[in-house]
Amino acid sequence: MEKGLGVLYVVSTPIGNLEDITLRALKVLKEVDLIACEDTRRSRKLLSHYNISKPLVSYYAPKEAQKAGLILNRLKKGEKVALITDAGTPLLSDPGWRLVKGAVEMGISVVPVPGPSSLLAALVASGLSTCPFIFWGFPPKKKGELVSFLGDLRGMKATHVFFESPRRIKGLLEVMEGVLGDRRAVVAREITKMHEEFLRGTLREVRELIEERGEVKGELVLLVEGGEEQEVWWEGAQRLAGAGFTVKEVAKALRVLYGVPKREVYALLSGGEARG
């Protein structure tokens, strides 16, 4: 840290229950000169609950590049700034990376003030393995990109953690079942809030639970069991596809060589359905 520069605090805030905030976080929020937050309206509710009155600056994704420069200038002048998000820990699928990166490059001290995180809360209560795990944020929205993305992580042993919207969760579970197989999964809903809930089962069972309800509401975290080491047949499929064979030809070859169902090969290589 260079003399005369300010301090950037990365502060975790509650994800639902306002009591889930640390004493240190409250102390920092009371002492800083400025608080950078996603939505000033939501942040004011938390701050007013604890009788904290500080200048706020909105710092949300579309304006991140523009606002980062303004905040860095304040830090260069020696001010203390707290970065918070609407809920949980900043930078985890939330704005903040540009600001932290800029502060580090300028020699400004960046101090984490740890606390609530929806992905960690969901992980430790899921019943799935916690070591190792991989946090992916929001998965691709387009089906082709999603199938390709899931194919790449199919053989990873780590527990996979995602954020997803209630509107897209059923479709995501269906595609995952086709690409990853019907492995164990958990949907954690409204963590720390009044209607907190964990839906556990296989990908198919969790999807069917959601379909029975018609819809789910609230903030969701999806956790999916890791797989085995990448299968020999999948490596063979990639080699054949790379050599110019069609998906249909690859599927036929793998069926003869390894007994792999054609449907599974089609799902992984093209996102389509097996024919014939």
Protein Blocks (a to p, Z undefined) as FASTA:
>chain_A
ZZhiacdddddddfkbamlccfklmmmmmmmmbdcdfblmlmmmmmmmnopacddddddf
klmmmmmmmmmmmmmnopacddddfbhjehiapahklmmmmmmmnopacdddddddfklm
mmmmnopafbdcddebjadfblklmmmmmmmmmmpmbdcdddddfklmmmmmmmmmmmno
padddddehehiaklccdeddfklmmmmmmmnopaedjddddddddddddfklmmmmmmm
mnopafklmmmmmmmmnopafklmmmmmnopaceZZ
